[in-house]
Amino acid sequence: MKTLLLPVLLLCLALPAAANAATWFEVEVLAFSRDDQSSERWPDDTVPLSARRGIDLLSPLWLPDTAAIYQAANGCNSTQWLQDPEGCRQKEQANQPPLPTQLPLVAAAKTLGNPAKGEAYLLPESMLQLGPQARQLARNGHTLLLHTGWQMPVYSRRSASPVLLFGGRNFSETFEFDGRIKKRSETEEASQPSYFSSEILEPEMAVPVWQLNGWLNIYLDRYLFIEARLDLREPGERQWEREENEVSELIQADSADDLDAADTPRASEPYLFTIRMDQNRRARSREIHYFDHPKMGLVVQIRRMAQPGE
């Protein structure tokens, strides 16, 4: 009896592992903005995506090493910060590298990674295959924002992890992450470092506001699926109706400009709009899939690759 039970027990233990086993795929992505003038009005209350949980292949390639920054800035202890805050602030500002204002179009590794490690890794530029599509989009007047690819293990939807994507221009010099215009006095700019707070001595990364930001989730549910959730940030102006008390304050103002503004029932200000693409579709290996949107587009190809150990 024991000899019969042992193979059955081993088979039961192997089933969950087989169910969660990954199939490796090669994924290539081409993201762009459409420069066509759209008459569609975009809401100004869309909360921008903050995709902190996911596979981040791009930050190590493009962004500063925050651990090194923190180590360099921590040359001042708490006593030194109290005795010479200006000197410590100058030291920390001198050690912080600036965030890029514009990211390169192509995100690629120098060498191909090893699937035996079980983790996703970027492709070298020589392995990207959507170059003809990128050139065609550029000829059609579209603005290319990101061209990248990676190899990764693909699991079921429950076990899948999205790959974080971002690219294009960094609007953080002008706009907050939520889209509001930055309004700082000269004294605030001089006293508020962008990476660290001198009061708590803990790293405080400047928040980049990328033109393209979001994630792509590839998973298996009998078939292969692509789930795309991306934000395109576009500067413009938002308007709102003036409150009665605001109009009253303007009427009582001494400035002629303010008095003229009081005659206008609506007010406006510069604003960074969040335009979202949220699509999910079934995919087939090696087919080129196009995700359409009035303001942006996404070209994705998934290619089945040689499996580790084959």
Secondary structure as GFF3:
##gff-version 3
##sequence-region A 1 310
A	DSSP	alpha_helix	2	19	.	.	.	ID=ss1
A	DSSP	beta_strand	23	33	.	.	.	ID=ss2
A	DSSP	alpha_helix	59	62	.	.	.	ID=ss3
A	DSSP	alpha_helix	66	73	.	.	.	ID=ss4
A	DSSP	alpha_helix	78	83	.	.	.	ID=ss5
A	DSSP	alpha_helix	85	95	.	.	.	ID=ss6
A	DSSP	beta_strand	106	107	.	.	.	ID=ss7
A	DSSP	three_ten_helix	115	117	.	.	.	ID=ss8
A	DSSP	beta_strand	121	122	.	.	.	ID=ss9
A	DSSP	three_ten_helix	125	127	.	.	.	ID=ss10
A	DSSP	alpha_helix	131	139	.	.	.	ID=ss11
A	DSSP	beta_strand	143	154	.	.	.	ID=ss12
A	DSSP	beta_strand	163	170	.	.	.	ID=ss13
A	DSSP	alpha_helix	186	191	.	.	.	ID=ss14
A	DSSP	beta_strand	196	197	.	.	.	ID=ss15
A	DSSP	beta_strand	202	203	.	.	.	ID=ss16
A	DSSP	beta_strand	210	220	.	.	.	ID=ss17
A	DSSP	beta_strand	224	241	.	.	.	ID=ss18
A	DSSP	alpha_helix	244	251	.	.	.	ID=ss19
A	DSSP	alpha_helix	256	262	.	.	.	ID=ss20
A	DSSP	beta_strand	266	283	.	.	.	ID=ss21
A	DSSP	beta_strand	288	292	.	.	.	ID=ss22
A	DSSP	beta_strand	296	304	.	.	.	ID=ss23
###
